[in-house]
Amino acid sequence: QVQLVESGGGLVQAGGSLRLSCAASGSIFSINAMGWYRQAPGKQRELVATSGGSTKYSDSVRGRFTISRDNAKNTVYLQMNSLKPEDTAVYYCNAVVITPSYGYLEVWGQGTLVTVSS
């Protein structure tokens, strides 16, 4: 079984910064990609940033958010700067891992709430 544990969400004023972390644990042979998605109230879940063979950002966060990985720790980070109220959402960690038993497996974290006040 593979688990993703997120941390780092919270309340911040507009213009501030937060850093999210997500650590993968369990029976993992390797990690193909890790990334972040978010879901605001009443909206669909959307991609924020991913890190795999290449790094991708949504247009709404490019230049303000930075995704990074520590492969030795199976951890992905999201540094969020210049936060705006519209960044308020539940942020979900996502990983595509290769497990000895099941091969490729897509896993989601439980989500962490980021609230940006104006």
Secondary structure, 3 states (H helix, E strand, C coil): CEEEEEECCEEEECCCCEEEEEEEEECCCEEEEEEEEEECCCCCCEEEEEECCCEEECCCCECCEEEEEEHHHCEEEEEECCCCHHHCEEEEEEEEEEECCCEEEEEECCCEEEEEEC
